[in-house]
Amino acid sequence: MWRLHLFFLVALCFSSPSLAYLTVGQVYPLDLVDVDGNKLSTADGHVTTIVLAPQSQVDRAHTVGERVPDHCLGNSVYQMVIVITFEKHSGPIRAFLTSIVRHRVNSEAQQLQKRYDQLRVGRNARFDVHAVADFDGTVATKLGLSDGAATFRVFIFGQNGELVKKWDDVPDAGQLAAALK
């Protein structure tokens, strides 16, 4: 009998991380707050791209943003959110890092504005750039990482929060475009 219990305990330990990972086709109404205080949701009528990136891999998130199809830019149906995972820090360090994230968001918005101008999108790109600072792993856990680990992921959620597609690496432009149709 104890062997059966041991078997189930070992099976549970090895299967838990994969069980926590989000499943395509399931609905995940996740609520987030970006560094500007904006409330965002995967189930608010937008098609939402969420890029989960540790602080050391923010450039990979930028690459995903560069690959977003033109028809999504400035289109109120689509939103993109970068979730930057950090190690645990004290309040003053969190405030400092959040200000750095805001500065980076402003810089990204300036670059995106150039693309908006080329496409004649009559909108301020800064309102379309969202970043969430995840200092305690809460958001990473909501995105299926059992321990809030600093792992790179890309998720596409439909307008009702249904997970449409996910990647463990930067998708190519064609893959991203197909998921955002």
ROSE-4610 file (N, C-alpha, C; in Angstrom, 1 decimal, always signed):
// ROSE-4610
residu = [M/M/M/W/W/W/R/R/R/L/L/L/H/H/H/L/L/L/F/F/F/F/F/F/L/L/L/V/V/V/A/A/A/L/L/L/C/C/C/F/F/F/S/S/S/S/S/S/P/P/P/S/S/S/L/L/L/A/A/A/Y/Y/Y/L/L/L/T/T/T/V/V/V/G/G/G/Q/Q/Q/V/V/V/Y/Y/Y/P/P/P/L/L/L/D/D/D/L/L/L/V/V/V/D/D/D/V/V/V/D/D/D/G/G/G/N/N/N/K/K/K/L/L/L/S/S/S/T/T/T/A/A/A/D/D/D/G/G/G/H/H/H/V/V/V/T/T/T/T/T/T/I/I/I/V/V/V/L/L/L/A/A/A/P/P/P/Q/Q/Q/S/S/S/Q/Q/Q/V/V/V/D/D/D/R/R/R/A/A/A/H/H/H/T/T/T/V/V/V/G/G/G/E/E/E/R/R/R/V/V/V/P/P/P/D/D/D/H/H/H/C/C/C/L/L/L/G/G/G/N/N/N/S/S/S/V/V/V/Y/Y/Y/Q/Q/Q/M/M/M/V/V/V/I/I/I/V/V/V/I/I/I/T/T/T/F/F/F/E/E/E/K/K/K/H/H/H/S/S/S/G/G/G/P/P/P/I/I/I/R/R/R/A/A/A/F/F/F/L/L/L/T/T/T/S/S/S/I/I/I/V/V/V/R/R/R/H/H/H/R/R/R/V/V/V/N/N/N/S/S/S/E/E/E/A/A/A/Q/Q/Q/Q/Q/Q/L/L/L/Q/Q/Q/K/K/K/R/R/R/Y/Y/Y/D/D/D/Q/Q/Q/L/L/L/R/R/R/V/V/V/G/G/G/R/R/R/N/N/N/A/A/A/R/R/R/F/F/F/D/D/D/V/V/V/H/H/H/A/A/A/V/V/V/A/A/A/D/D/D/F/F/F/D/D/D/G/G/G/T/T/T/V/V/V/A/A/A/T/T/T/K/K/K/L/L/L/G/G/G/L/L/L/S/S/S/D/D/D/G/G/G/A/A/A/A/A/A/T/T/T/F/F/F/R/R/R/V/V/V/F/F/F/I/I/I/F/F/F/G/G/G/Q/Q/Q/N/N/N/G/G/G/E/E/E/L/L/L/V/V/V/K/K/K/K/K/K/W/W/W/D/D/D/D/D/D/V/V/V/P/P/P/D/D/D/A/A/A/G/G/G/Q/Q/Q/L/L/L/A/A/A/A/A/A/A/A/A/L/L/L/K/K/K]
num = [1/1/1/2/2/2/3/3/3/4/4/4/5/5/5/6/6/6/7/7/7/8/8/8/9/9/9/10/10/10/11/11/11/12/12/12/13/13/13/14/14/14/15/15/15/16/16/16/17/17/17/18/18/18/19/19/19/20/20/20/21/21/21/22/22/22/23/23/23/24/24/24/25/25/25/26/26/26/27/27/27/28/28/28/29/29/29/30/30/30/31/31/31/32/32/32/33/33/33/34/34/34/35/35/35/36/36/36/37/37/37/38/38/38/39/39/39/40/40/40/41/41/41/42/42/42/43/43/43/44/44/44/45/45/45/46/46/46/47/47/47/48/48/48/49/49/49/50/50/50/51/51/51/52/52/52/53/53/53/54/54/54/55/55/55/56/56/56/57/57/57/58/58/58/59/59/59/60/60/60/61/61/61/62/62/62/63/63/63/64/64/64/65/65/65/66/66/66/67/67/67/68/68/68/69/69/69/70/70/70/71/71/71/72/72/72/73/73/73/74/74/74/75/75/75/76/76/76/77/77/77/78/78/78/79/79/79/80/80/80/81/81/81/82/82/82/83/83/83/84/84/84/85/85/85/86/86/86/87/87/87/88/88/88/89/89/89/90/90/90/91/91/91/92/92/92/93/93/93/94/94/94/95/95/95/96/96/96/97/97/97/98/98/98/99/99/99/100/100/100/101/101/101/102/102/102/103/103/103/104/104/104/105/105/105/106/106/106/107/107/107/108/108/108/109/109/109/110/110/110/111/111/111/112/112/112/113/113/113/114/114/114/115/115/115/116/116/116/117/117/117/118/118/118/119/119/119/120/120/120/121/121/121/122/122/122/123/123/123/124/124/124/125/125/125/126/126/126/127/127/127/128/128/128/129/129/129/130/130/130/131/131/131/132/132/132/133/133/133/134/134/134/135/135/135/136/136/136/137/137/137/138/138/138/139/139/139/140/140/140/141/141/141/142/142/142/143/143/143/144/144/144/145/145/145/146/146/146/147/147/147/148/148/148/149/149/149/150/150/150/151/151/151/152/152/152/153/153/153/154/154/154/155/155/155/156/156/156/157/157/157/158/158/158/159/159/159/160/160/160/161/161/161/162/162/162/163/163/163/164/164/164/165/165/165/166/166/166/167/167/167/168/168/168/169/169/169/170/170/170/171/171/171/172/172/172/173/173/173/174/174/174/175/175/175/176/176/176/177/177/177/178/178/178/179/179/179/180/180/180/181/181/181]
x = [+0.8/+0.0/+0.9/+1.9/+2.8/+3.5/+3.7/+4.3/+3.4/+2.1/+1.1/+1.1/+1.1/+1.2/+2.4/+3.6/+4.8/+4.8/+4.2/+4.1/+3.3/+2.1/+1.3/+2.0/+2.7/+3.5/+4.5/+5.3/+6.3/+5.7/+4.6/+3.9/+3.4/+2.8/+2.4/+3.5/+4.6/+5.8/+6.3/+6.3/+6.8/+5.8/+4.5/+3.5/+3.0/+3.2/+2.7/+3.1/+4.3/+4.7/+3.9/+3.8/+3.1/+1.6/+1.0/-0.4/-0.7/+0.3/+0.0/+0.2/+0.8/+1.0/-0.4/-0.6/-1.9/-2.1/-3.4/-3.8/-4.5/-4.1/-4.8/-6.2/-7.1/-8.6/-9.3/-8.6/-9.2/-9.3/-10.2/-10.4/-9.7/-8.9/-8.2/-8.4/-9.4/-9.7/-8.7/-7.5/-6.5/-6.6/-6.5/-6.5/-5.1/-4.6/-3.3/-3.3/-2.3/-2.2/-0.8/-0.7/+0.6/+1.3/+2.5/+3.3/+2.7/+1.8/+1.1/-0.2/-0.5/-1.8/-3.0/-2.8/-3.9/-4.3/-5.6/-6.1/-6.3/-5.8/-5.8/-6.4/-7.0/-7.6/-7.5/-7.4/-7.4/-8.8/-9.8/-11.2/-12.0/-11.5/-12.2/-12.5/-12.5/-12.9/-11.7/-10.5/-9.3/-8.7/-8.0/-7.1/-5.8/-5.4/-4.3/-3.1/-1.9/-0.7/+0.1/+0.4/+1.2/+2.6/+3.6/+5.0/+5.5/+5.8/+6.4/+7.9/+8.6/+10.1/+10.8/+11.8/+12.6/+13.4/+13.8/+14.4/+15.6/+16.3/+17.5/+17.1/+15.8/+15.4/+14.4/+14.4/+13.5/+13.6/+14.9/+15.1/+14.3/+14.1/+13.3/+11.9/+11.4/+10.0/+9.9/+11.0/+11.0/+10.9/+11.6/+11.5/+10.1/+9.4/+8.0/+7.2/+7.4/+6.7/+7.0/+8.2/+8.6/+7.9/+7.5/+6.9/+5.3/+4.8/+3.3/+2.9/+1.9/+1.4/+0.9/+1.1/+0.6/-0.8/-1.7/-3.1/-3.5/-2.6/-2.9/-2.5/-1.6/-1.1/-2.2/-2.4/-3.4/-4.8/-5.0/-6.3/-6.8/-8.0/-8.5/-8.8/-8.9/-9.2/-8.0/-6.8/-5.6/-4.9/-4.3/-3.4/-2.2/-1.1/+0.1/+0.6/+0.9/+1.4/+2.7/+3.7/+5.0/+5.0/+5.1/+5.2/+6.7/+7.3/+8.7/+8.8/+9.5/+9.6/+10.9/+10.9/+12.0/+12.2/+13.4/+13.6/+12.8/+12.7/+12.0/+12.9/+12.3/+13.0/+12.2/+12.9/+12.3/+11.5/+10.6/+9.8/+10.6/+11.7/+12.4/+13.1/+13.5/+14.1/+13.1/+11.9/+10.8/+10.4/+10.3/+10.0/+11.0/+12.3/+13.3/+13.2/+13.1/+13.0/+11.7/+10.6/+9.4/+9.6/+10.4/+10.7/+11.5/+12.4/+13.2/+12.4/+11.4/+10.5/+9.7/+9.2/+8.4/+9.3/+10.5/+11.4/+11.6/+11.8/+11.9/+10.6/+9.5/+8.2/+8.1/+8.5/+8.5/+9.4/+10.6/+11.5/+10.9/+10.3/+9.6/+8.5/+7.8/+6.6/+7.1/+8.3/+8.8/+9.2/+9.8/+10.1/+8.9/+7.8/+6.6/+5.9/+6.0/+5.4/+5.9/+7.1/+7.7/+7.0/+6.7/+6.0/+4.6/+3.9/+2.6/+2.5/+3.5/+3.6/+3.7/+4.5/+4.7/+3.4/+2.6/+1.4/+0.2/+0.5/-0.6/-1.6/-1.1/-2.0/-2.1/-3.2/-3.4/-3.6/-2.7/-2.9/-1.5/-1.5/-0.3/+0.1/+1.2/+1.7/+1.9/+2.1/+2.4/+1.2/+0.0/-1.2/-1.4/-0.6/-0.7/+0.5/+1.4/+2.5/+2.3/+2.2/+1.8/+2.9/+3.4/+4.3/+3.9/+4.0/+3.7/+5.0/+5.3/+6.4/+6.0/+6.5/+6.1/+7.2/+7.1/+8.2/+8.1/+6.9/+6.7/+6.3/+6.2/+5.9/+4.4/+3.6/+2.1/+1.6/+2.1/+1.6/+2.1/+3.4/+4.0/+3.2/+2.8/+2.0/+0.6/+0.0/-1.3/-1.1/+0.1/+0.3/+0.8/+0.7/+0.9/+2.3/+3.1/+4.4/+4.2/+4.4/+4.0/+4.8/+6.0/+6.7/+7.0/+6.3/+6.6/+8.0/+8.5/+9.9/+10.1/+11.3/+11.6/+11.9/+10.8/+10.9/+10.3/+10.8/+10.3/+9.1/+7.9/+6.8/+6.0/+5.3/+4.4/+3.1/+2.0/+0.7/-0.2/-1.2/-2.2/-3.5/-4.3/-5.6/-6.7/-7.8/-8.9/-9.6/-10.7/-11.4/-12.1/-12.4/-13.0/-12.1/-10.8/-9.8/-9.3/-9.8/-9.4/-8.0/-7.2/-5.8/-5.8/-5.4/-5.4/-4.1/-2.9/-1.6/-0.6/+0.4/+1.5/+2.8/+3.9/+5.2/+6.2/+7.2/+8.3/+9.5/+9.3/+10.4/+9.7/+10.5/+10.0/+9.4/+8.1/+7.5/+8.0/+8.1/+8.4/+7.2/+7.4/+6.4/+5.1/+5.4/+4.2/+3.4/+4.1/+3.3/+2.5/+3.1/+2.4/+1.2/+1.4/+0.3/-0.8/-0.5/-1.5/-2.4/-1.7/-2.4/-3.2/-2.9/-3.6/-4.6/-5.0/-6.0/-7.4]
y = [-1.2/+0.0/+1.3/+1.3/+2.5/+2.7/+1.6/+1.8/+2.5/+2.2/+2.9/+4.4/+4.8/+6.2/+6.8/+6.2/+6.7/+7.0/+6.0/+6.2/+7.4/+7.6/+8.8/+10.1/+10.1/+11.2/+11.6/+10.6/+10.9/+11.3/+10.7/+11.1/+12.6/+12.9/+14.3/+15.3/+15.0/+15.9/+16.1/+15.1/+15.2/+15.8/+15.7/+16.1/+17.5/+18.1/+19.3/+20.5/+20.7/+21.8/+21.8/+20.7/+20.6/+20.8/+20.4/+20.6/+22.1/+22.9/+24.3/+25.1/+24.6/+25.3/+25.5/+26.7/+27.1/+26.2/+25.9/+25.0/+25.8/+25.7/+26.3/+25.9/+26.8/+26.5/+26.8/+26.9/+27.2/+28.7/+29.1/+30.5/+30.9/+32.0/+32.5/+34.0/+34.4/+35.9/+36.5/+36.9/+37.4/+38.9/+39.5/+40.9/+41.3/+42.4/+42.9/+44.4/+45.0/+46.5/+46.8/+47.7/+48.1/+49.1/+49.5/+50.4/+51.8/+52.1/+53.4/+53.4/+52.2/+52.1/+51.7/+51.4/+51.0/+49.6/+49.3/+48.0/+47.3/+46.1/+45.4/+44.0/+43.4/+42.1/+41.3/+40.0/+39.1/+38.8/+39.3/+39.0/+40.2/+41.3/+42.6/+43.0/+42.0/+42.3/+42.6/+42.6/+42.8/+41.4/+41.3/+40.2/+40.7/+39.9/+40.3/+39.4/+40.1/+39.4/+39.7/+38.7/+38.8/+38.2/+39.0/+38.5/+38.5/+37.3/+37.2/+37.0/+38.0/+37.9/+38.3/+37.6/+38.0/+39.3/+40.1/+41.4/+41.2/+40.1/+39.8/+39.5/+39.3/+39.0/+39.9/+41.2/+42.2/+42.4/+42.3/+42.5/+41.5/+40.3/+39.3/+39.7/+40.4/+40.9/+42.0/+42.9/+43.9/+43.3/+42.2/+41.5/+41.0/+40.5/+40.1/+41.4/+42.5/+43.7/+44.2/+44.0/+44.4/+43.5/+42.3/+41.3/+41.4/+42.3/+42.4/+42.9/+42.3/+42.7/+44.2/+44.8/+46.2/+46.4/+45.4/+45.6/+45.7/+45.3/+45.3/+46.7/+47.4/+48.7/+49.8/+50.3/+51.4/+50.9/+49.6/+49.0/+48.7/+49.3/+49.1/+47.7/+46.8/+45.4/+44.7/+45.1/+44.4/+45.2/+44.4/+45.0/+44.1/+44.7/+43.9/+44.3/+43.3/+43.6/+42.8/+43.6/+42.9/+42.8/+41.6/+41.3/+41.0/+41.9/+41.7/+41.2/+40.0/+39.4/+39.8/+40.1/+40.5/+39.6/+39.7/+39.0/+39.8/+39.2/+39.9/+41.1/+42.3/+43.4/+44.2/+45.1/+45.9/+47.0/+47.7/+48.8/+49.9/+50.4/+51.5/+50.9/+49.7/+49.1/+48.9/+48.4/+48.2/+49.6/+50.6/+51.9/+52.4/+52.2/+52.5/+51.7/+50.4/+49.5/+49.9/+50.2/+50.6/+51.8/+52.8/+54.0/+53.7/+52.8/+52.3/+51.7/+50.9/+50.2/+51.3/+52.3/+53.4/+54.1/+54.4/+55.1/+54.2/+52.9/+52.0/+52.0/+52.0/+52.1/+53.3/+54.5/+55.7/+55.6/+55.0/+54.9/+53.9/+52.8/+51.9/+52.6/+53.4/+54.2/+55.1/+55.8/+56.7/+55.9/+54.7/+53.9/+53.4/+53.0/+52.6/+53.7/+54.9/+56.1/+56.3/+56.0/+56.1/+55.1/+53.9/+52.9/+53.4/+53.9/+54.5/+55.6/+56.5/+57.6/+57.1/+56.0/+55.5/+54.9/+54.3/+53.6/+54.6/+55.8/+56.8/+56.5/+55.9/+55.6/+56.9/+57.5/+58.8/+58.6/+58.1/+57.8/+57.9/+58.3/+58.4/+56.9/+56.5/+55.1/+54.8/+55.9/+55.7/+55.0/+55.3/+54.7/+53.2/+52.7/+51.3/+50.5/+51.0/+50.3/+50.0/+48.7/+48.4/+47.4/+47.7/+46.9/+46.7/+45.4/+45.1/+44.6/+45.2/+44.7/+43.7/+42.5/+41.4/+41.1/+41.6/+41.5/+40.3/+39.7/+38.6/+37.3/+37.3/+36.1/+35.9/+36.8/+36.7/+36.5/+37.4/+37.4/+36.1/+35.8/+34.6/+33.3/+33.3/+32.2/+32.1/+33.3/+33.4/+32.8/+33.0/+32.6/+31.1/+30.4/+29.0/+28.5/+29.4/+29.0/+28.7/+27.4/+27.0/+27.7/+28.2/+28.8/+30.3/+30.8/+32.2/+32.4/+31.3/+31.3/+32.3/+32.8/+33.8/+33.0/+32.9/+32.1/+32.9/+32.9/+33.6/+32.8/+33.5/+32.9/+34.0/+33.6/+34.5/+33.8/+34.6/+34.1/+35.0/+34.4/+35.2/+34.7/+35.7/+35.4/+36.1/+35.4/+35.9/+36.9/+37.5/+38.6/+38.2/+36.9/+36.5/+35.8/+35.9/+35.3/+33.9/+33.4/+32.1/+32.1/+31.2/+31.1/+30.5/+31.3/+30.9/+30.2/+30.8/+30.2/+30.6/+29.8/+30.1/+29.6/+30.2/+29.9/+30.0/+29.2/+29.2/+30.0/+30.6/+31.3/+32.4/+33.3/+34.4/+33.7/+33.9/+33.4/+34.2/+33.6/+34.3/+35.2/+36.1/+37.1/+36.3/+35.3/+34.5/+33.8/+33.2/+32.5/+33.5/+34.7/+35.7/+36.2/+36.5/+37.0/+36.0/+34.7/+33.7/+33.6/+33.8/+33.7/+35.0/+36.1/+37.3/+37.6/+36.7/+36.9/+36.9]
z = [+0.0/+0.0/+0.0/+0.8/+0.9/-0.5/-1.2/-2.6/-3.5/-3.4/-4.2/-3.9/-2.6/-2.1/-2.6/-2.5/-3.0/-4.5/-5.3/-6.7/-7.0/-6.4/-6.7/-6.2/-5.2/-4.7/-5.8/-6.2/-7.2/-8.5/-8.9/-10.2/-10.1/-8.9/-8.7/-8.8/-8.2/-8.2/-9.6/-10.4/-11.8/-12.8/-12.4/-13.4/-13.1/-11.9/-11.5/-12.4/-12.8/-13.6/-15.0/-15.6/-16.9/-16.7/-15.6/-15.3/-15.1/-14.5/-14.3/-15.6/-16.6/-17.8/-18.5/-19.1/-19.7/-20.9/-21.2/-22.3/-23.4/-24.6/-25.7/-25.8/-26.0/-26.1/-24.8/-23.7/-22.4/-22.2/-21.4/-21.1/-19.8/-19.9/-18.7/-18.6/-17.9/-17.7/-16.7/-17.1/-16.3/-16.2/-15.0/-14.8/-14.4/-15.0/-14.8/-14.6/-14.0/-13.9/-14.4/-15.4/-15.9/-15.1/-15.4/-14.6/-14.6/-15.5/-15.6/-14.8/-14.2/-13.4/-14.2/-15.5/-16.3/-16.0/-15.9/-15.7/-17.1/-17.2/-18.4/-18.1/-19.1/-18.9/-20.2/-20.1/-21.3/-21.7/-21.0/-21.3/-21.4/-21.9/-22.0/-23.4/-24.3/-25.7/-26.6/-26.1/-26.9/-27.3/-28.4/-28.7/-28.0/-27.0/-26.2/-26.4/-26.7/-26.8/-25.5/-24.8/-23.5/-23.7/-23.5/-23.6/-22.1/-21.6/-20.3/-20.5/-19.9/-20.0/-18.8/-18.4/-17.3/-17.7/-16.7/-17.0/-17.9/-17.9/-18.7/-20.2/-20.5/-21.8/-22.4/-22.0/-22.5/-24.0/-24.5/-25.9/-26.7/-26.2/-27.0/-27.0/-26.0/-26.0/-27.0/-27.2/-28.2/-29.6/-29.8/-31.1/-31.4/-30.4/-30.6/-31.1/-30.4/-30.7/-32.2/-32.6/-34.0/-35.0/-34.6/-35.5/-35.5/-34.7/-34.7/-36.1/-36.7/-38.0/-38.0/-39.1/-39.3/-39.0/-39.3/-39.1/-37.6/-36.8/-35.3/-34.7/-35.4/-34.8/-34.8/-33.6/-33.5/-33.6/-33.7/-33.8/-32.4/-32.0/-30.7/-30.3/-31.3/-31.0/-30.4/-30.7/-30.2/-29.1/-28.2/-27.2/-27.0/-26.7/-26.3/-25.0/-24.1/-22.8/-22.6/-22.1/-21.8/-20.2/-19.8/-18.3/-18.0/-17.3/-17.0/-15.6/-15.5/-14.2/-13.5/-12.3/-11.5/-10.3/-9.7/-8.4/-7.4/-6.2/-5.1/-4.7/-4.5/-4.0/-3.0/-2.3/-1.3/-2.0/-1.3/-1.8/-2.6/-2.0/-2.8/-4.1/-4.0/-5.2/-6.3/-5.9/-6.8/-7.4/-6.7/-7.2/-8.2/-7.9/-8.9/-10.1/-10.0/-11.2/-12.0/-11.3/-12.1/-12.9/-12.3/-13.1/-14.3/-14.2/-15.3/-16.4/-15.9/-16.9/-17.6/-16.9/-17.5/-18.5/-18.2/-19.1/-20.4/-20.2/-21.4/-22.2/-21.5/-22.2/-23.1/-22.5/-23.3/-24.5/-24.3/-25.4/-26.5/-26.1/-27.0/-27.8/-27.1/-27.7/-28.8/-28.5/-29.5/-30.8/-30.6/-31.8/-32.5/-31.7/-32.3/-33.0/-32.5/-33.1/-34.6/-34.8/-36.2/-37.1/-36.6/-37.4/-37.6/-36.6/-36.7/-37.8/-37.7/-38.7/-40.1/-40.3/-41.7/-42.2/-41.3/-41.6/-41.6/-41.2/-41.1/-40.0/-38.9/-37.8/-37.0/-36.9/-36.3/-34.8/-34.1/-32.7/-32.0/-30.7/-29.9/-29.5/-30.0/-29.7/-28.2/-27.4/-26.0/-25.3/-25.8/-25.2/-25.5/-26.4/-26.8/-26.3/-25.5/-25.0/-23.5/-23.2/-21.8/-21.3/-20.0/-19.4/-17.9/-17.5/-16.1/-15.4/-14.3/-13.5/-12.5/-12.6/-11.8/-10.8/-9.6/-8.6/-7.7/-7.7/-6.7/-7.4/-8.7/-9.4/-9.5/-9.1/-9.1/-10.6/-11.4/-12.8/-13.5/-13.3/-13.9/-13.5/-12.2/-11.7/-12.4/-12.6/-13.3/-14.8/-15.3/-16.7/-16.7/-15.6/-15.6/-15.2/-14.7/-14.2/-12.7/-12.3/-11.0/-9.9/-10.1/-9.1/-9.4/-10.4/-10.8/-11.4/-12.0/-12.5/-13.6/-13.8/-14.8/-16.1/-16.9/-18.1/-19.2/-20.4/-21.6/-22.2/-22.4/-23.0/-23.8/-24.8/-25.6/-25.6/-25.3/-25.3/-26.1/-26.9/-27.6/-27.0/-26.5/-25.9/-26.8/-27.1/-27.8/-27.0/-27.6/-27.0/-25.7/-25.5/-24.3/-23.3/-23.6/-22.7/-23.0/-24.2/-24.6/-25.1/-24.6/-25.1/-26.5/-27.4/-28.8/-29.2/-28.7/-29.1/-28.0/-27.9/-27.0/-27.5/-27.2/-27.6/-26.4/-26.4/-25.4/-25.9/-27.1/-27.8/-28.6/-29.2/-30.0/-31.3/-31.6/-32.8/-34.0/-35.2/-36.4/-36.8/-37.7/-38.1/-38.6/-39.4/-40.0/-38.9/-38.0/-36.9/-36.1/-35.8/-35.0/-35.8/-37.1/-37.9/-38.0/-38.1/-38.2/-36.9/-35.8/-34.5/-34.3/-34.8/-34.6/-35.6/-36.5/-37.5/-36.8]
